[in-house]
Amino acid sequence: MANTEKALRISLRPELQRYVREKVEAGEYDSADDVVNGALALLRRQEKLSAADLAELREMVAVGVAQAAAGDFTNFDAESVIAEGTAILKRASKKAKR
């Protein structure tokens, strides 16, 4: 299906132009168009958060803050998280081979 809409021409501030070029040069995107389209898609998803979504998120954060203030949390470091993740992946791989 051919795109019949007229192309939109935009201007970016120099720092945003550099950012777009860096993303393309790093191979994260195929073109400047892809960077801008990706950014706009993310903005659209962000704007779609409803008041109910935000209220639920705020409640979850409040619960977590209250738990932390009460000392109800677990200390961890990056190494333990990596080790646990590796173990989970190994178990999943073994299940998949069965």
N, C-alpha and C positions, 0 to 999 in steps of 0.2 A: 504494500500500500504506500503510495507516494505521499510525501508531506507537502501539502498545498499551501500551508501557512507561510507568510512572508517572514524571512529571518529577522530576528530582533538584534539590533546592534546596541551594545552597552559599553560604558567606559568604567574602568576600575582605577582606584587609586594606585599609585606606584607600588606600595607595599603589598597590595592584593595581587597585582600583576606578577610580582616576584613569587609570591606564594603559589599562584597557579602554575607558573613555569616550573617551580621546584617540584611540584606534585607530578607534573607530566615527565620531567627529566628523570625523576626517581622511579618512573615506571608504574606509579600508583594509578595513573589514569592514562588513557590513550590520547586524549586531546584536552585542550582548554575547555571546549564545550562540555566534555564529560565531567570536569571538575565543577563547573558552574551548575550543571544539571544535578550532580550529586549533592551539592550544597543546598540547592533549592528544594530538592526532595527531602533532605533532612529538616530544613526549616518548615516545610509543610507538615511533616510528621510531628514536629515539636509543637506547632500551633494547634494541632488537632487534640492535644491533651485537654480533656474536658475538666470542668470544675470538680466533678466527682473524682476523676483520676487524681487531680492535685490534692483533693481532700484526703483521699485514701493514702497517697504517698506521704502527706504530712503526718497523718496518724501513725503510719509505720515508722517514720523517723522519730516521732515523739516517743513511741514505745521503746525503740532502740536506745534513745538518749536516757530515758528513765531507767532502763535495765543497766546501762553502763554506770549511771550515777549511783545505783544501788549495789554496784560491784558484781553484777550478774553478767559476766562476759568471760571469754577465753582468750588468753594471750597466745599469740602464734608469731612465727617468723616466716620469711620467704622460703627458707629451706624446707620447713615442715609442710608448707602448702604445696610446694613442688613435689615432695616425696609422696604426699597423699594423692595428688593428682596423677602421678606416675602409677601408683598402685591401682587406682581406679581404672586407668586406661589398660593396664595389664589384665585386670579381671575382666573387663569388657571384651578385650581381644580374645581371651581364652573362651568366653561364652560364645563369641561369634564363630569360633572354629569348631564348636561342637556340632 
